[in-house]
């Protein structure tokens, strides 16, 4: 049935008057162009991840020991590096706010785009909710503001930081850059201090499980411990793939995005090596494996924190704020793009006079605060987020492979070193990481699958019949179809 002329869906060719309605629809859904350059984008990439250096990765020691987590982190670092190179190429070809959803939409069709976008959205809605809980715990443990309960901190996080995002993207990215700089500087200071007390013997002080296959001092839980540590090795890099979501707000995205993503990944690799070695060698792997605040624990002397430990403790709060703040940004842009194209309710993509997707910020924020207040289970929410992330990684890597094979002549301002071999490695490792999530938290994986099933039902029964063909990601796909048809004639 033909669309009404007041509908934002692309009208049939015989009904051109609907163009005015389409223009009005998109005019109310535009972002501020040119607000970010390579430096701010690099800061954004590091900000997504930096809180993972302060806590979370160390729980992998309880599954793989130092050796198992080291191998897992190295493999996950390889996966993210390969994926970042592949995404840099895709971002230079399709510089839209849809990011991974837009890439998969072009390569894998509407279902592929929706499933990728939904997985990314699961990651970027649940991760801030979990981090808000950690921020509350930090504030309470540091006895700041005289608080004895964390829920006011959770509420303040969402209200204040969403307010900054509503103010404008330029202001938001500059705030994130400053807080991230503080967190990174503190990590470097921590590494310098901890390495002065480094003892290689402490790396292997976890008792060996003699019943585990391949168990040894470096692999106390055997070879399977390497695989079980994959989700924790991801903590050093989780979120950096969100940089392309800033494409429509970037100056010269075809050049800025690849440069920023590569630089951010280099910084994250360096921080991962320094943090992992320094904390484990100074505090001991056995002590670190259950520590809620491993960097501070690594600096303790006779059970008491040092001056440097107190400084790092406060800086850890800055790291959590940086990641919380940037993940809110990423989630709002992914929701904005999916809504603008009709995959999700269209009203969620409306932008304010300052060109901020205000409902895309407020609605996930309200949901995140509700989850944080109702469950208080940050670890479980992060496990669900990791499950969603691994699905999106596999689909985005596959998208690069498909587009290289299907559209070899597509103009690519940036080309991935190694081509499909690089993205193929990312795809295989992402699939392995996806399976590994079941080794860590089966319930979290099942929760994510349930959310996925509900979302897929909504798309299959309703929104896939109401897509907005003039949305940028849909226009790219339509152009590809038209070019393919011309090539066959």
C-alpha positions in Angstrom: 0.0 0.0 0.0 1.5 3.4 -0.9 2.7 5.6 1.9 0.8 8.8 2.8 2.6 12.0 1.8 3.0 13.0 5.5 4.8 9.8 6.2 8.7 9.9 6.4 8.9 6.7 4.4 10.2 7.3 0.8 7.1 7.6 -1.4 6.8 5.7 -4.7 8.2 7.3 -7.8 4.8 8.3 -9.0 4.2 10.5 -5.9 6.9 13.1 -5.7 4.9 15.6 -3.5 6.0 13.5 -0.5 9.5 14.9 -0.8 8.5 18.0 1.3 7.4 15.8 4.1 10.6 13.8 3.9 12.7 17.0 4.0 10.8 18.2 7.0 11.2 14.8 8.7 15.0 14.8 8.3 15.4 18.5 9.1 14.1 17.7 12.6 16.6 14.9 12.9 20.0 16.5 12.2 23.2 16.6 14.3 25.7 19.4 14.6 28.3 19.0 11.8 32.0 19.5 12.2 32.1 19.5 16.0 35.0 17.0 16.4 38.4 16.6 14.9 41.0 13.8 15.2 42.2 14.9 18.7 38.7 14.9 20.3 37.8 11.6 18.5 41.0 10.0 19.8 40.0 11.1 23.3 36.5 9.7 22.7 38.0 6.3 21.8 40.1 6.1 24.9 37.3 7.4 27.1 35.0 4.6 26.1 37.5 2.1 27.5 39.7 3.7 30.2 37.5 2.6 33.2 38.3 -1.0 32.2 42.0 -0.4 33.1 41.0 0.5 36.7 38.9 -2.6 37.4 37.2 -5.6 35.8 40.0 -7.1 33.8 41.5 -8.6 37.0 38.6 -11.0 37.5 40.0 -12.9 34.5 42.9 -14.0 36.8 40.4 -16.1 38.7 39.6 -18.0 35.4 42.9 -18.2 33.7 45.7 -17.0 36.0 48.3 -14.6 34.8 49.3 -16.7 31.8 45.8 -17.4 30.7 44.7 -13.8 31.0 47.8 -12.6 29.3 47.1 -14.9 26.3 43.5 -13.9 26.3 44.2 -10.2 26.5 46.8 -10.5 23.7 44.2 -12.3 21.5 41.5 -9.8 22.3 44.0 -7.0 21.6 44.6 -8.6 18.2 40.8 -8.9 17.6 40.2 -5.2 18.4 43.2 -4.0 16.4 42.0 -6.0 13.3 38.4 -4.8 13.9 39.5 -1.2 14.3 41.3 -1.3 11.0 38.3 -2.8 9.3 35.9 -0.3 10.8 38.2 2.5 9.8 37.7 1.5 6.2 34.0 1.2 6.6 33.7 4.5 8.4 35.6 6.2 5.5 33.1 4.7 3.1 29.9 5.2 5.1 30.4 8.2 7.4 27.0 8.2 9.1 25.8 8.2 12.8 24.7 4.6 12.4 28.2 3.3 12.7 28.2 -0.5 12.9 24.5 -0.7 12.0 25.1 1.3 8.9 28.0 -0.9 7.8 26.0 -4.1 8.3 22.9 -2.6 6.6 24.9 -2.0 3.5 26.5 -5.4 3.5 24.0 -7.8 5.2 20.6 -6.1 4.4 17.9 -4.8 6.8 18.0 -7.8 9.1 21.8 -7.7 9.4 21.7 -3.9 10.1 19.0 -4.3 12.8 20.7 -7.2 14.6 24.0 -5.4 14.6 22.5 -2.1 15.8 20.5 -3.9 18.5 23.6 -5.7 19.8 25.5 -2.3 19.9 22.5 -0.7 21.7 22.5 -3.5 24.3 26.2 -2.8 25.0 25.8 1.0 25.2 22.7 1.1 27.3 23.7 -1.5 29.9 27.3 -0.5 30.3 26.6 3.0 31.6 24.0 1.6 34.0 26.6 -0.7 35.4 29.3 2.0 35.6 26.9 4.3 37.4 26.8 1.6 40.2 30.6 1.5 40.3 30.8 5.3 40.5 28.3 5.2 43.4 30.5 2.5 45.2 33.6 4.6 44.6 32.0 7.8 46.0 30.7 5.9 49.0 34.0 4.2 49.7 35.9 7.5 49.5 33.4 9.1 51.9 32.7 11.9 49.5 29.8 14.3 50.3 29.0 12.3 53.5 26.9 9.8 51.5 26.0 6.5 53.0 23.8 5.4 50.1 24.7 5.3 46.4 21.4 5.9 44.6 21.7 9.7 44.7 25.0 9.3 42.9 23.4 7.1 40.3 20.7 9.7 39.7 23.2 12.6 39.7 25.4 10.8 37.1 22.5 10.5 34.6 21.0 14.0 35.3 24.3 16.0 35.2 26.1 14.2 32.4 23.0 13.9 30.1 22.6 17.6 30.8 26.1 18.3 29.4 25.3 16.2 26.3 22.1 18.2 25.8 24.2 21.4 26.0 26.1 20.4 22.8 28.3 17.7 21.3 31.4 20.0 21.2 31.1 20.8 24.9 30.5 17.2 25.7 33.5 15.9 23.8 35.8 18.5 25.3 34.6 17.6 28.8 35.2 13.9 28.1 38.7 14.7 26.8 39.7 16.5 29.9 38.4 13.8 32.3 40.0 11.1 30.2 43.4 12.9 30.2 43.3 12.9 34.0 42.5 9.1 34.1 45.2 8.3 31.6 47.8 10.4 33.4 47.0 8.6 36.7 47.4 5.2 35.0 50.9 6.2 33.8 51.8 7.4 37.3 50.4 4.2 38.8 52.5 2.1 36.4 55.7 4.0 37.2 55.1 3.6 41.0 54.0 -0.1 40.9 56.9 -1.2 38.6 59.4 -0.1 41.3 58.0 -2.9 43.4 57.7 -5.4 40.6 58.4 -9.1 41.4 58.1 -11.7 38.6 57.4 -14.4 41.2 54.1 -12.7 42.1 52.8 -13.3 38.6 52.5 -17.0 39.2 51.4 -17.1 42.9 47.9 -18.6 42.2 47.7 -22.2 43.3 47.7 -24.7 40.3 44.5 -26.7 39.7 46.1 -30.1 39.2 42.9 -31.5 37.7 42.8 -29.0 34.8 44.2 -30.0 31.4 47.5 -28.3 30.7 47.7 -26.8 34.2 51.0 -25.2 35.2 52.3 -22.3 37.2 51.7 -19.9 34.3 48.3 -21.5 33.5 47.0 -22.5 36.9 43.5 -23.3 35.5 44.8 -25.1 32.3 44.2 -24.3 28.7 40.5 -23.9 29.1 41.3 -21.0 31.4 42.6 -19.0 28.4 39.3 -19.2 26.7 37.3 -18.4 29.8 39.4 -15.3 30.2 38.4 -13.8 26.8 35.6 -11.6 28.2 38.0 -10.1 30.8 40.7 -9.6 28.2 38.1 -7.5 26.3 37.9 -5.0 29.2 41.1 -3.4 28.1 39.5 -2.4 24.8 35.7 -2.7 25.1 34.0 0.3 23.5 36.7 1.7 21.2 34.6 0.5 18.2 32.1 3.3 19.0 34.2 6.1 17.5 32.5 5.8 14.1 29.2 6.8 15.8 30.5 10.4 15.8 30.8 10.4 12.0 28.1 12.9 11.2 29.5 15.3 13.8 33.1 15.0 12.6 35.2 17.3 10.4 36.4 15.4 7.3 35.3 12.0 8.6 37.0 10.0 5.8 40.4 11.1 7.2 39.7 11.9 10.8 38.0 8.7 11.8 40.7 6.2 10.7 43.4 8.4 12.2 41.6 8.7 15.5 40.7 5.1 15.8 44.2 3.9 15.1 45.7 6.3 17.6 43.2 5.4 20.3 43.9 1.7 19.8 47.6 2.3 20.1 47.1 4.2 23.4 44.9 1.5 24.7 47.3 -1.3 23.9 50.1 0.6 25.7 47.9 1.2 28.8 46.8 -2.5 28.8 50.4 -3.8 28.9 51.5 -1.3 31.6 48.5 -1.8 33.8 48.4 -5.6 33.6 52.1 -6.1 34.3 52.4 -3.5 36.9 49.4 -4.5 39.0 50.0 -8.2 38.8 53.7 -7.9 39.5 53.4 -5.5 42.4 50.3 -6.8 44.1 50.4 -10.5 43.1 48.0 -12.3 40.7 46.3 -14.1 43.6 45.6 -10.9 45.5 44.4 -9.1 42.3 42.0 -11.8 41.1 39.3 -10.8 43.6 40.1 -7.2 44.2 37.3 -4.7 43.6 39.9 -2.0 43.2 43.0 -3.8 41.9 45.3 -0.8 41.3 44.8 0.6 44.8 45.3 -3.0 46.2 48.5 -3.4 44.2 49.9 -0.3 45.9 49.0 -1.2 49.5 51.7 -1.8 52.1 50.8 -4.0 55.1 47.2 -3.7 54.2 47.2 0.1 54.2 46.9 2.3 51.0 49.9 4.5 50.1 49.7 8.1 49.1 50.0 7.1 45.5 47.2 4.6 46.1 44.9 7.3 47.3 45.7 9.4 44.3 45.0 6.5 42.0 41.8 5.8 43.9 40.5 9.3 43.1 41.7 9.0 39.5 39.8 5.8 39.2 36.6 7.8 39.7 37.7 10.1 36.8 38.1 7.0 34.7 34.7 5.7 35.5 33.2 9.1 34.8 35.0 9.3 31.4 33.7 5.9 30.3 30.2 6.6 31.6 30.0 9.9 29.9 31.3 8.7 26.5 29.1 5.5 26.5 26.0 7.7 27.0 27.1 9.6 23.9 27.6 6.4 21.9 24.3 4.9 23.0 22.4 8.0 22.1 23.9 8.2 18.5 23.1 4.5 17.9 19.6 4.9 19.1 19.3 8.1 17.0 20.4 6.4 13.8 18.1 3.3 14.2 15.2 5.6 15.1 15.7 8.0 12.2 15.7 5.1 9.7 12.5 3.6 11.2 14.0 0.5 12.9 12.9 1.9 16.3 10.1 4.3 17.0 10.8 7.5 15.0 10.1 10.0 17.7 13.3 8.9 19.5 15.4 10.5 16.8 14.1 14.1 17.3 16.8 16.6 17.9 16.8 19.8 19.9 17.6 23.4 18.8 21.2 22.6 19.8 21.1 19.6 17.4 21.3 17.0 20.3 19.1 13.8 20.1 17.4 14.7 23.4 15.1 11.7 23.5 17.9 9.5 22.5 19.7 10.7 25.6 16.9 10.9 28.0 15.1 7.6 27.3 18.2 5.3 27.6 19.3 7.3 30.6 16.0 6.8 32.4 16.2 3.1 31.5 19.7 2.9 32.7 19.0 4.5 36.1 15.9 2.3 36.6 18.1 -0.8 36.0 20.8 0.4 38.3 18.4 1.3 41.0 16.3 -1.9 40.7 19.0 -4.5 40.3 22.2 -3.1 41.8 24.0 -5.8 39.9 26.7 -4.0 37.8 28.7 -7.2 37.1 25.7 -9.0 35.6 24.8 -6.0 33.4 28.3 -5.7 32.1 28.3 -9.4 31.2 25.1 -8.8 29.2 26.8 -5.8 27.6 29.8 -7.9 26.6 27.6 -10.6 25.1 25.9 -7.9 22.9 29.3 -6.5 22.0 30.7 -9.8 20.8 27.7 -10.3 18.5 28.2 -6.8 17.0 31.9 -7.5 16.5 31.3 -10.6 14.5 28.6 -9.0 12.3 30.7 -5.8 11.7 33.8 -7.9 10.8 31.6 -10.0 8.5 30.3 -6.8 6.9 33.8 -5.7 5.9 34.4 -9.1 4.3 31.1 -9.1 2.4 31.6 -5.5 1.1 35.2 -6.3 0.0 33.9 -9.3 -2.0 30.6 -7.8 -3.3 31.8 -4.3 -4.0 35.5 -4.3 -4.8 35.2 -1.1 -6.9 33.7 0.9 -4.1 35.6 4.1 -3.4 37.6 3.6 -0.2 39.5 6.7 1.1 41.1 4.4 3.6 41.9 0.7 3.1 42.4 -1.9 5.8 45.9 -3.3 5.9 45.7 -7.0 5.1 42.2 -6.6 3.7 39.8 -9.5 4.4 42.6 -11.5 6.2 42.5 -8.8 8.9 38.7 -8.7 9.2 38.6 -12.5 9.0 40.9 -12.8 12.0 38.6 -10.3 13.9 35.5 -12.4 12.9 37.0 -15.7 14.1 38.2 -14.2 17.4 34.8 -12.4 18.0 33.0 -15.7 17.5 35.3 -17.4 20.0 34.7 -14.5 22.5 31.0 -14.9 22.0 31.1 -18.6 23.0 33.4 -17.7 25.9 30.7 -15.6 27.5 28.8 -18.8 28.2 31.8 -20.1 30.1 31.6 -17.1 32.4 27.9 -16.2 32.9 25.3 -18.3 31.2 22.4 -16.3 32.8 23.8 -13.0 31.3 24.0 -14.6 27.8 20.4 -15.9 28.1 19.2 -12.5 29.2 20.8 -10.9 26.2 19.3 -13.5 23.9 15.9 -12.8 25.4 16.2 -9.1 24.7 17.4 -9.9 21.2 14.3 -12.1 20.6 11.9 -9.4 21.7 13.6 -6.8 19.6 13.7 -9.2 16.6 10.0 -9.8 17.0 9.3 -6.1 17.0 11.4 -5.6 13.8 10.0 -8.6 12.0 6.3 -7.8 12.7 6.3 -4.1 12.6 9.2 -1.8 11.9 10.8 -3.5 8.9 7.7 -2.6 6.9 8.1 1.1 7.8 11.8 1.9 7.2 12.7 5.5 6.1 14.5 5.1 2.8 15.8 8.7 2.8 17.8 8.1 6.0 21.5 8.1 5.2 22.2 4.5 5.9 19.1 3.4 3.8 20.1 5.7 1.0 23.6 4.1 0.8 21.9 0.7 0.6 19.5 1.9 -2.1 22.4 3.4 -4.1 24.2 0.1 -3.9 21.2 -1.8 -5.3 20.8 0.7 -8.1 24.4 0.4 -9.1 24.2 -3.4 -9.0 21.1 -3.4 -11.3 22.9 -1.1 -13.8 25.9 -3.4 -13.8 23.7 -6.4 -14.7 22.0 -4.6 -17.6 
